[in-house]
Amino acid sequence: MSSYFTKINFLPCLDLQTELDNLIASNRVYWVNNEQICLNSTRINSEDFSEGAGSLTYDWSKKTTIIKENGKEDIYVPKRDTLLAEKDFKFLCSAFKDTLFEIIYMELQEHFELGRVRLMKSKPKSCLSWHYDFEKRLHYPIKTQEGCLMIINDEVKHLPRYEWFLTDTTTKHTAVNASKEERIHLVACVLGEK
């Protein structure tokens, strides 16, 4: 059986937790919808680290709950006014200039064609839906602990802190945080290798 997880040894392993804590404390960035921060943007010199957070198709900030005739609730999420594509995210957001995140971003660009590069937070005792992505993803756990797992098809793996993994998320997968603390990964969409 081939693994859906490939460890990458040529990328730098830096303490991004301290850097992230400093950026949040200085109000340079904050969690969008309490779960994501996007390092890159579709526009040069952009300060909008929320542009790439969440879905590129749907605008979850405009989510509404609809009560059906039978009394059951349903959720409606409209499409974004302007649809975005992974390949459009080419520029590091200004909040990350002169930080360790810029060093990581530049190094990633040396080796990969990138889409969005995001910080993704999972709340304690939570699980993502069973889904697939259109491209592979690089994962770099910044904060993780026992009980934080990725499941791709039938392969279950804990990704250790400060190690890089190329994950084949083009097949069904999920992430589980069964711990009592938040989990934070840097996640980069890989459109190709250089």
Legacy VTK file of the C-alpha trace (Angstrom):
# vtk DataFile Version 3.0
C-alpha trace
ASCII
DATASET POLYDATA
POINTS 194 float
0.000 0.000 0.000
1.379 3.408 -0.917
1.100 6.149 1.666
-0.958 9.287 1.227
1.636 11.062 3.405
5.147 11.875 2.145
7.599 13.409 4.596
9.519 16.364 3.123
13.018 16.975 4.508
14.270 19.885 2.371
12.068 22.658 3.802
13.084 24.740 6.855
11.641 23.809 10.245
11.105 27.050 12.171
9.255 28.022 15.356
6.201 29.572 13.753
4.120 29.377 16.951
6.049 32.207 18.631
5.952 34.271 15.422
2.193 33.718 15.075
1.579 34.615 18.730
3.514 37.876 18.219
1.568 38.748 15.044
-1.761 38.170 16.794
-0.685 40.072 19.946
0.342 43.070 17.807
-3.020 42.960 15.944
-1.295 42.490 12.577
-3.428 39.385 11.947
-6.412 37.614 13.496
-8.283 34.390 12.901
-10.946 34.741 10.192
-14.143 32.987 11.287
-12.026 31.761 14.211
-10.272 29.217 12.000
-8.058 30.528 9.163
-5.486 33.164 8.224
-4.311 33.333 4.606
-0.656 34.223 4.065
-1.063 35.153 0.416
-3.392 37.217 -1.721
-4.421 37.781 -5.325
-3.164 41.385 -5.115
0.328 42.765 -4.589
0.915 44.641 -1.302
-2.429 43.423 0.007
-3.249 43.636 3.687
-6.235 41.291 3.245
-5.239 38.029 4.911
-8.928 37.007 4.901
-9.328 36.895 1.107
-8.245 33.267 0.823
-9.838 32.027 4.033
-12.590 29.467 3.630
-14.126 28.455 0.334
-13.072 30.008 -2.960
-16.568 29.375 -4.304
-18.939 30.088 -1.401
-19.202 33.160 0.855
-19.684 31.642 4.300
-19.899 35.116 5.863
-23.328 35.402 4.205
-24.599 32.027 5.447
-28.280 32.012 6.390
-30.481 29.439 8.053
-33.731 28.628 6.281
-36.680 26.950 7.973
-38.355 24.523 5.566
-42.106 23.902 5.420
-41.611 20.726 7.463
-39.949 22.815 10.219
-36.456 21.456 9.612
-33.544 23.852 9.299
-31.396 24.085 6.194
-28.336 26.219 5.538
-27.983 28.386 2.447
-24.535 29.681 1.481
-24.385 31.968 -1.580
-21.530 31.970 -4.061
-18.860 34.653 -3.741
-19.460 37.806 -5.769
-16.086 37.226 -7.431
-14.992 33.614 -7.811
-11.318 33.012 -7.060
-8.865 30.315 -8.172
-5.926 28.813 -6.290
-3.506 29.941 -9.024
-4.492 33.585 -8.416
-2.895 33.656 -4.940
0.609 34.847 -5.849
1.525 37.577 -3.378
2.521 37.425 0.272
0.214 39.583 2.400
1.980 42.609 3.854
1.318 41.492 7.449
3.837 38.671 6.939
6.666 40.746 5.454
9.911 40.527 7.435
8.697 37.541 9.498
9.551 33.852 9.586
6.420 33.301 7.518
8.012 35.235 4.647
11.087 32.988 4.855
8.881 29.888 4.711
6.756 31.318 1.876
9.812 32.177 -0.245
11.265 28.706 0.348
7.983 27.047 -0.622
7.928 29.083 -3.843
11.425 27.802 -4.684
10.131 24.232 -4.839
6.410 24.387 -5.619
3.782 26.144 -7.688
1.512 27.375 -4.905
-2.113 28.201 -4.413
-3.296 29.504 -1.074
-0.998 29.181 1.920
-3.041 29.289 5.110
-2.832 28.884 8.832
-5.667 26.548 9.756
-6.931 26.045 13.295
-9.002 23.134 14.523
-10.954 23.565 17.724
-10.654 20.946 20.463
-12.966 17.937 20.120
-13.773 18.661 16.459
-13.716 16.921 13.093
-13.891 18.137 9.477
-16.369 16.674 7.021
-15.331 13.755 4.806
-14.205 15.611 1.666
-11.560 15.860 -1.044
-9.477 18.715 -2.438
-8.566 19.454 -6.051
-4.835 19.538 -5.297
-2.351 18.038 -2.862
-1.499 19.931 0.317
1.672 20.532 2.280
1.105 20.361 6.047
3.405 21.834 8.682
2.010 21.324 12.193
2.692 24.355 14.374
0.621 23.273 17.370
-0.398 19.654 17.723
-0.708 17.035 20.388
-1.905 13.490 21.022
-5.354 12.999 19.503
-4.742 15.234 16.456
-5.033 12.988 13.413
-5.407 13.135 9.650
-7.300 10.354 7.947
-6.924 9.886 4.198
-9.064 7.000 2.950
-8.179 4.294 5.464
-4.752 5.651 6.499
-4.611 7.388 9.886
-1.592 9.508 10.841
-0.549 11.949 13.542
1.652 14.621 11.932
4.394 15.615 14.412
5.092 19.269 15.177
7.588 21.063 12.926
7.774 18.344 10.265
6.650 18.822 6.657
4.317 16.375 4.923
2.995 16.384 1.364
-0.494 14.906 1.663
-2.585 13.487 -1.153
-5.865 15.110 -0.219
-7.283 14.651 -3.719
-9.040 11.615 -2.270
-11.508 11.475 0.620
-10.042 12.649 3.915
-10.704 14.429 7.193
-8.848 15.928 10.134
-9.726 15.081 13.722
-8.800 17.039 16.815
-9.789 14.729 19.645
-7.585 16.629 22.098
-8.598 19.332 24.566
-6.414 22.007 22.904
-6.504 23.743 19.532
-4.460 22.357 16.649
-2.756 24.702 14.155
-1.216 23.713 10.817
0.356 25.755 8.054
-1.286 24.330 4.924
-0.140 25.092 1.379
-2.054 24.125 -1.765
0.404 22.534 -4.194
-0.442 23.149 -7.846
2.797 21.577 -9.084
6.465 21.015 -8.343
9.342 23.059 -9.797
LINES 1 195
194 0 1 2 3 4 5 6 7 8 9 10 11 12 13 14 15 16 17 18 19 20 21 22 23 24 25 26 27 28 29 30 31 32 33 34 35 36 37 38 39 40 41 42 43 44 45 46 47 48 49 50 51 52 53 54 55 56 57 58 59 60 61 62 63 64 65 66 67 68 69 70 71 72 73 74 75 76 77 78 79 80 81 82 83 84 85 86 87 88 89 90 91 92 93 94 95 96 97 98 99 100 101 102 103 104 105 106 107 108 109 110 111 112 113 114 115 116 117 118 119 120 121 122 123 124 125 126 127 128 129 130 131 132 133 134 135 136 137 138 139 140 141 142 143 144 145 146 147 148 149 150 151 152 153 154 155 156 157 158 159 160 161 162 163 164 165 166 167 168 169 170 171 172 173 174 175 176 177 178 179 180 181 182 183 184 185 186 187 188 189 190 191 192 193
